Amino acid sequence: MWPFKRQKNPIIKNSDDINIDDYTVEIPSMGFIGTYEKSSDGSFLVAWSDFDTSHGVGGYRKAGKGPFVLVKNGKVVYKGKLERPNDGKAANTGTFVLADWLFGDDLKSIFYAFASDGSELIRQTFSANMLNTGLSESGQFAVAQLANSNSEDSGCLAFFDLLHKKLLWKQVPIPGWAETYMFNDQEKRLGLVYQDKGIYEYTYTGDFVDFNRWEKDRIKFASGFEIVSIVQEKLEKSSIGGLKQEDAEDLINMLTNALKNSLNDYPNEQAKAHRIIGEIYEKLGDLRLAIQEYELAIKLNPKVGLKRQLEKLKKMPD
């Protein structure tokens, strides 16, 4: 299983000027206290503080940069400042990355990647806030997950080749936003890790290779609201090639289970589910059951938008 808790690694230990506990690093000579992440072999540590010590202000602010440091085997080997440094990662090579959340209210962020000597490898600005980052053990590949915004960066996962200093691809991850990431440089696979659902893989060229498993899993883990959306999506796609009886039965069963198990307290969503079931029966030519479902939908929500269609179906010959 992929570790979701911080691994305690004995290689980096407290020194005369560096105090490390499970979550923070303190460097008294620098007046530094910050959050940290270690490299997997424990030889490097990147720590950061989203705090302006000169003015005593942390988190959201409009000025006052926060510090970050790279530590190698108990010694600070590089230090710097960004506007709002967050979510650092360190590789076994000393390469490290940071997310800069930036000052002010704008939905923007900058992804930084540095070599072990502090030289800048990548500075990529995005028109969205950054949720998290990931870095391979080798330090060659990295990712940045972006939050929603009114831009082309909205919700995207960005994948970087740090060796060649470039962004390789950027797309909205099909399984959703991951908690953390696994990199397999040999097989060129990126694993998106989810606490409850496991790992879904992309190739390093941006192809999603676990689509079939994800299709099954997203139904397995979906809420009633999500089931309604999934069925509606599948129904819209089926209109191109027609709806098969077997597929129709599966969709009806999904909605029926959602109505029984998780939509009891949501009449408007129940109405939507019954409407979709009615549409499925109508596509199959079973007007009697379609009318029955439409009537249930209207009873639950008179504004569900079915009155004209229901009147039309009732006037049709049996």
Sequence and secondary structure as in RCSB ss.txt:
>XXXX:A:sequence
MWPFKRQKNPIIKNSDDINIDDYTVEIPSMGFIGTYEKSSDGSFLVAWSDFDTSHGVGGYRKAGKGPFVLVKNGK
VVYKGKLERPNDGKAANTGTFVLADWLFGDDLKSIFYAFASDGSELIRQTFSANMLNTGLSESGQFAVAQLANSN
SEDSGCLAFFDLLHKKLLWKQVPIPGWAETYMFNDQEKRLGLVYQDKGIYEYTYTGDFVDFNRWEKDRIKFASGF
EIVSIVQEKLEKSSIGGLKQEDAEDLINMLTNALKNSLNDYPNEQAKAHRIIGEIYEKLGDLRLAIQEYELAIKL
NPKVGLKRQLEKLKKMPD
>XXXX:A:secstr
    S    SSS   SS EE SSEEEEGGGTEEEEEEE TTSSEEEEE  EETTTTEESS SS  EEEEEEETTE
EEEEEEESSEEEEEE TTS EEEEE  SSSSS EEEEEE TTS EEEEEEESS EEEEEE TTSSEEEEEE   S
STTTT EEEEETTTTEEEEEE  TT   SEEEEETTTTEEEEEETTTEEEEEETTS B  HHHHHHHHHHT  HH
HHHHHHHHHHHHHHHH   HHHHHHHHHHHHHHHHHT TT HHHHHHHHHHHHHHHHHHT HHHHHHHHHHHHHH
 TTSS HHHHHHHHHS  
